[in-house]
Amino acid sequence: MSRKYFGAKKNKYRRVMAEARDYSTWRDAALELDYLEGNVEWKESYVSDFYNYELIYDRLMELRNAHQRSDFKTLMRSLREGLHHDLGNLGNPRLYNRSHVGTKHLIEEYVNQVCDSIDFICSSEFPELPARQKLDFFKDTSLSFGRPALLLSGGASLGLFHVGVVKALWERGLLPRVIAGSSVGSIIAAMLGSHTDDELPSVFDPARHNMKAWRWLGLWSGVSGKGFMDIRQLEKVLRSNIGEYSFQEAYQRSGRSINVTVSPTHQHQKARLLSGFTSPYLLMWSAALASSAVPAIFPPVQLMKKDPEGRTIPYMPKLRWVDGSVVSDLPVDRLMHLYDINFTIVSQTNPHIAPFLRTDGSQEEWSWMGLPWKAAKAEMRFHGKAVFNSLRQASDFELLRQVSGHAYTILAQRYQGDVTVAPKYTPWHFSRLLKNPTTETAQRLILEGERATWPKIAMIRSHSKISLALEKAVATLKARVSGKKPDLRVIGQS
């Protein structure tokens, strides 16, 4: 057949992928495109300079042989001493950029075999291996291996994109149990924490939520430092959508560990990560309200908590807090300490960041063209930080001080994860940044989030599936030891 014919077929499947409204349709078209582009042969071949395929193959054979012999002792030793995150560089982004769906079959076979081996040990009965001993084994292995986290950035109304990212992960059984959010990301995270797994479909339906968070107060209110927008209106919306749950109560309800970043207004305070570990009695809507209080747009916020009788009272009454993305949009280091995170999925919708991100996992090359650009960017960042740091410390004008502080921390942070999902912004998006979204706008942003996530599924699965299998084994065995029903609410099948 002619080159023109194949070109037309490829364009057809690219259009189907671009217009797909569900993962199944997108995946079918992507597989056809892989076939036409010759990627099937690439996936079937084990050989590549991008990872240690010989190591992965040897580990696969060792696990497979022990599993086939039902040799649980050898299997457990092999898992315990050889199970390492990103073994042989199997998570190399270049292994996921060649094809539209999946990666090297050897990697997929290895990950599936590890998960099958975990399930075999967990579900099979061995007289020499009581449930308590199994539980200890999987706890230790899970702690050693680590776990994934989902981080949701700021982005005002455009943060509805996050909902699509969450939906795409949840439908594939890949939604992490640890979720962190700042600004609008904290609102989405808090909603995930306050809804059970059975209730999650309602989170994905914008028609079921109050989305009228923006209410203009006037120019003078903003210039005087009180905020251009009504913080009481935002509070009303958050309490309606999140409920009156503390972080502790939310975890007991959903099984998800929700984390919210807030930034201080006092010079002797540092940014905080609010969670069930650090602030169990704090109300999640209050944390999300503070994290969403963008300087100049909203005034600083007092945090609220529940007392032992369940009454709402101030938390540290003399302190006020603002937008979490000001200082810590993505609190990766803190999450690593609290939850042993080994892999981060970032949904990045900040309008001053997302348009400049490269989300294909590739890095800028140090070529004769790339080096001057990198040097120029480094110089701009260095001098920009110095200027804005001086302004935020020396200015007596409240609005200038807040804006300068925000600009300084924007330049000082990192905004990407191991996998980064970001929208492709157009003038249409920027025109809706500070507007109450209609149901149609929300549905469009959610679908954009799904479409941006689907190409990342293979890489996320390679990094996350083993962690989720270990978490499932721990939950199952905990229940078996205690005689209770296992809590598998947020552990799906990928």
Secondary structure, DSSP 8 states (H G I E B T S, - for coil): --HHHHHHHHHHHHHHHHH-SSHHHHHHHHHHHHHHTTHHHHHH----TTS-HHHHHHHHHHHHHHHHTT-HHHHHHHHHHH--TTGGGTT-GGGTTSSSS---HHHHHHHHHHHHHHHHHHHS-BTTB-HHHHHHHHHHHHHHH-EEEEEE---GGGGGHHHHHHHHHHHTT---SEEEE-THHHHHHHHHHTS-GGGHHHHT-GGGS------B--HHHHHTTS-SB-HHHHHHHHHHHH-S-BHHHHHHHH--EEEEEEEESSTT---EEEETTT-TTBBHHHHHHHHT--BTTB--B--EEE-TTS-EEESSTT--EE-THHHHSS-HHHHHHHH-EEEEEEE---TTTGGG---SS-----STTHHHHHHHHHHHHHHHHHHHHHHHHH---HHHHHHHHHHHHHHH-----SEEE-----HHHHTTTTS---HHHHHHHHHHHHHHHGGGHHHHHHHHHHHHHHHHHHHHHHHHHHTS----TT----
